[in-house]
Amino acid sequence: MNRTALIDPQSLTWLELGEAQRLLIQQFPRLAFGLDLDGRVLWINPAGERALGFEPGELKDKPLIGTVLRREEIEARAAMLARELDARVPADASVFSARLRRGLVDEHAWVLRTKDGEPRTVNLSLGTLRAASGSVVGLLAVECEGQLPPDAPLALTHHDSLTGLPTRAVLQDRAEMAMQRAARAQTKVGVLLVELHGFEQLCEQHGASIGDDLLRATAGRLHFELRKTDSAARMPGGQFVAMLVDLHQVDEAERVAHKIAAALSNPVNTGVEVIKPRCRVGVAVYPDHGDQLLPLMEAANQALRTTDGQSELSVAVAAPVSR
């Protein structure tokens, strides 16, 4: 089956879509290819075929291991991942998804072999390739070393360029893994929708550069308030999403939300003037308010709206879901 992908430079959501998205991949100036979950090549862009010395379509349906990657390279990567993850990683196509399955970013320098057998070291960034339904159908690998030309059709990164926080697509993958673990361990996952109230009006009054300074400061404070096992991502406007793992009660997420609201409502000195933001947080918890990230974010947003017009209320928890 022929699979194509859309790369959204803001959200980095990899989806199986149509011809227009295939054209974007074809225009990418560096190596980009899709793999199925068994490590077979679904497609490779023209720049990648030229770089590796293959004819158009020659690599399609071929296993990457043994064609472009030598077995020794896979064995070395499996050993490295086993040490990093403290878990057994088979020396097969599992090496491409081992970090992604744990909600971790995967960027690694691979030694690829051209058709003539010449080694070529390429820094590849891996992401999940999803069907329109959202299910993972394969992997996307993109060469990410060095700077792209300013007019390149695709921008590829796992982190927001303004705040340094992971993108929403990274958070989506981490949320899936976290909820699977929570289901097995009978624990909960908290999703907090964090909003800087009046952010758009603030930007209109003080300018976009002050708004950017506020977003960077807010991201730093939010990251400080979370544990290493938790995650956060920037949303459009003055919103962020935080994910809390290994919870046992809904009120644990609520307590963290109050800490975040207090920390993010402290004055921010931008160097030009001091801004006094007001932070509000909507709280939703898996599995109490939903079983996927999007419904949980919607529940958190509905809770957030209950604070409208109430200056003293900064945190609200989603209403229980009828079963």
N, C-alpha and C positions, 0 to 999 in steps of 0.2 A: 504494500500500500504506500502511495507517495504522500509524504508528510511535508508540510510547509510550516513556517513559523513567523509570527509577528514579534518584533522586538520593540517594545515601547521604551524609549530612553528614560522615561520618568519612573515607570513602575517595574520595568524589566519582567513583565509577565510573558512567559513563552506559551503561545497558543498555536494550535493547529487551525490555520485559516486558509485564505485563498491566494489568488494569483498576484494581487498587489503586494502582499507580504513577501512572496517568493522573490519578486523583483527587488525589494529592499535587500534581501540576503544576497542576491546575485551582484548587487552593486557594492557590497561591503569590500573595502580595499585590502583586507587581510583574510587569513584562513578562518572559515566558519563551516561547521558541519554538524549534522544531526545523526544520532545513533539510536537504534532501538535498544530495549533493555537487555538484549543479548550481546550488545556491542557490535552489531552490524551497521554499516553505513546506510542511512536513509537517503541522504543527499550531501553534497559538498559544493560550496560555491566556486565559481570560476577562478577567483584569485587563489583559492586553496589548491585547486587542481593544477594550476600553473606552477605554484610554488613547489608542489611535490612531484611534478613531472608526469602526471597522469592525463590521459585523454578524457574529454567530457563523457561522463557517465561510466567510466571504467571502474570506479570504486563502488558504485551502487550495489547494495546487498552483499558486499564483501565484508568479512570480519576485520575489524580494525587491527586486532591482535594477529600478528603473523603477516600482515600486509604492510601496514604503516608503522606499527609498533612491534618491536621484538619481544619475545617471551621473557627475556632477562629483564627488560625494562618494567614489565608488569609485575614480575616477582619482586623486584626491588621496591616498587611502589606499594605492593601489598605488605611487605615487611615494615616499611615506613609508617603506613597507616595503622598497622597492628600496634606499633609502639605509641603512636599519637592517641589512638582511641582506646587503648587497653582492651582490645577485642580482636578475635580472629577475623582476618579479611582474606578470603580466597584469592588466589592469583589468577583471576579471570575478569570478566566484565564488571564484577562487583567493585573493583577498584575505582571505577568511574562514578559510582553513586554512593560509596560508603560514607563520605562526609555529608553529602546532601541529605541522605536518609536521617542523619542526626541533627539536621537543621543548621549545618555549618557551611560556610562559604568554601568553595574548592577552587583554588588557583595554584597551579603547579607547572614547573618547567619540565616538559616532556622532550625526549629525544626521538623525533620522528625520522622515518627513513623515506627518502625519495624513491621513485620507481627504479632508479639506478643503484639504490643501496647507500646513497650518501646520507650521513647523519645531519639533521637540522633541528637545533634546539628551539622550541617554541613554548612560550608561556601561555597556557590555555586556562581560560576561565570556564567552569562548567555550571550549567543550570538545568533545571527540569524543563522538558518539552511536554506541554499539556494539550490534551484534546479540548474541544469547545466545552465539554461537560466538566472540565477541571481535573480529570483524572490524568495521572502521569503516564505518558506513552513512550517516553524516551528521554534522551539527553541532548543538550545543545552545547557544543564546544566552540569557543571563540578565542582567537588570538588577541591578547590584550597587552602585549609588551610595547612600551613606547607610547608616543603621543599620536593620536589620529590627526589627519589634516582637518582644519577648522570647518571645511565644507563637507566632511564625511557624512553619508546618509544615516549612519547609526552611531549612537553613543552607547557604550557598553560598560556598565559598572554595577557593582553590588551595593554601593553606598551613595546616599544623597550628597551631591557635590557641595551644597551649602552648609549642611550641619554635620556631615560625616556619619550620620545614623544609617543603619541598613535600610534598603528600599522596602516597599510594601511587599514585593514579590518574595524577598528573602524572609520577611516576617510570615508570609503565607506558608512557606515551606516549613519554617520552624514551628508554626502553630499546628500544622498537620501532625508533625512528629510528637509535639508536646501532648496533643489530645489522644493520640494512640497510646503513649506511655501512661497518661492519666487514666485511660479506660482500663489498662491492665493493672495499675497500682491502686485503683479506686481512690484517686485524688482529684483535685480540681485545677482548672486553669482560669486565671483572671484576665479579662480584657478591659483595659481602661481607655476611654476616649478622652483625651486631654485637650482642652480648648483655651486659648488666650482670648477672653471675651473682648469684643470690640477691636480685634486686630486690624481689620480692613480700615476702620475709621482712623485708627492710629497711624497707619501708613499714609492715608490721605492727608492727615494733619502734619506729620513729621517727615514724610518722605520714605521711599522704598528702602533706602540704605539703612535707615534707623530700624525699619521692620526686619531687615536681614540680620542686623546686629541682635535684635531681640530674639529672633528664631535661633541663632547660634547659641546665645546665652541660655535660652530655655532648654535646648537639646542637651547642653552640658550639665545643667542642673538635673534634668530628668534622668540622664545616664547615671549621675552620682547617687540618686535616690534608689536606683534599682540594684538588685543583686547581680552577680556575674551570670547567673543562670537565666535571668530575665532578659527581655528584649524590648526594643522600642523602635518605632519608625515614624518618619515625618509624613504627614498628610497635607493635602492642599490647604492654602490659607494659613491660619494660625492654629492648626490642629496636629496632634500627635497621637499615636496608638502605643500603648505599653502592654506587654504580655507577661503575666506572672505565673510561674509554674510551681508545682508541688505544694499546692494549697490544700487545706482540709475543710475550711469553712468559708462561707461567703464573706463573713465579717473580716477575715484576714485581708481580702482584697480591698474592702472598704477602708480599713485602717491605713493601708499603703496609699490609697487615693487621697486621704486627708493629709498625709505627709507631703505628697506631691503637690497638692493644691496650695499648701502653706509655703513650700519652698519656692514654687514658681510664681507666687504672688509677691515676693520680695522685690524691692526696687532694683532696676538694672541700670547701671551707669554705662552709657554707650560711648562716653568720651566727649560727646557733644552736649548731651543732656541726660537727666535721670528720668527713666520711664518707670511708672508704677503700674505693672500689669495686674489684671485680675484673672486668675486661673480657675476654671471649673472642670470637674471630672465626672463622667458618667461611667458606671461600673456594671459589667456583666460577667457571668461566671459559667464556664463549662463544667458539668452538663446542665446546670439549673436553668440557663436562659438560652441555650442553643448548643448545637453540636458541630458547628463549623465557624470559621473566623468571621465571615460576612454576616450571618445572622447575629452573632455576638456583638459585632460592631454596631449593627442596626439597633439592637436592644440597648447598648450603652448610649447610643445617640438619643434614643427616645427618653432614657433616664436623664440625659443632659438637658433636654428641652424642658424638663420640669423645673429647672432652676431659673428659667427665663423670668425676668422681672422680680427676682427674689435676691436682693443684694447680700443677704446673710447666708444664703444656701450655696455652698460651693461643691458639694459632692452629693450625688444621687445614685441609688442602686436600682437596677432594672426590676420591673415587676415580675413576680413568679409566672412561669409559663404554664398554661393549662395543659395537662397531659390527657 
